[in-house]
Amino acid sequence: MQAVFSPAVSLMNRLRYNAKFLLLGAAFLIVILVLMYSVFSALSRDIESTRAELGGLQMLKPINQMTQAMQQHRGLSAGVLNGNEAMKDKRAAKEKEVAAAVMAVDAALSSTLREMPAWKAVRQDWDAIASQGLSWTPPENLKRHTVMIGNVLQFMVTVADETQLTLDPVMDTYYFMDTLVSKMPAMLEPLGITRARGTGLLTKKEISQQQRVDLASILSQMESTLRAQNTNLEKVMRFSPALKDSLSMPTREFSAGA
């Protein structure tokens, strides 16, 4: 150890008193500057990450609204194609609402996300449904809607990835984000499919054995996804007790509604 410090000791012995203090002061200043730069870099990364996450949340909000409108449009289309004439006006109004929602999402997306093939595919799917949907059979219309909505849900995950929401290191906000981006959409989509199929069945007033099997399968899927969603929300409330009062009642109401 003495051999390691001997050059420094030798240098200090050769310097005058004032020079020694200047050298030590310069070394101390360098250490302080390095530490300050490290702290500044870490804070800058946190700030940029937070800005990206806030931007992601601002983009996810209109995507969620668009998804709900698409799901409702699917149900109304199923009713019209199965012979429910009373739903025609509601379907036409909902089609305008979806078109406006698509434009709102397009305006909210960053330039990078807007040019992604995944988003362009969603827009193409909607254009096809809006222009040709009523000429398809009820099963085909339902299928095309479902594929489009599935692509939207996958695109939501991409938005979360691109805006660093997926990397949130805080437990409560991570599980909250996962609920909004993954678990809740996975729960709402089977509900939407059930609504669309149920609307068609109620209009025709008949159900085949295969349709019974399909509905039973969807109900089973809904139970699984609801359980996963509620598990996430329980973790949010456990890691952030302050949110318990505001989340517990909506969670129970959603479960009862499902």
C-alpha angles and dihedrals in degrees: 000000000000090000090056094056098035095094090053092046091049091050093049091050090056095050126085122245095261093045091053091056092046091051093048091046091051091049091049091049091051091052091049092048092050091050092047091050091050091051092045092050092049093048091047091053091049092049093049091046091051091048090051091049092049089050090051092052090050090054095044094055097067090039089058091049091048091050092053091049091050091051091050090047089053091054094047091047090053090053094048095046091049091054107271101140092179090070096058097091092043090051092050091050091047090050090058089048092053092047090053091046092052090053091048091053091047090053093047097050122095116249090255095052093042091059095047115118090231092063094041088053091054091052091049091049091052093047089054093048093047094049102035107016097104091053092060128087116260093255092048092048091049091048095050092048091049094050090050093049090047088055090050091053090050090048089055088060089050090053090051091050095047093049094046094244089128090060096055104144096198112094101219096045091043093056090043090053092046090052093051097042103034120006102042095045088048087055098044095049096063087047089053093048090049090051092050094047092042091052090054093047093049090049093051092036093218138092130196126218091252090053089052089053092048092051092047089052092050092048090053090050090049092055091053096047092044089054091050092048094050091047089057092049091049088055091050090053092045095051093039109034091177089072095052096092093049096044106036097069096045089047092055092044092050092050092049091047092050 
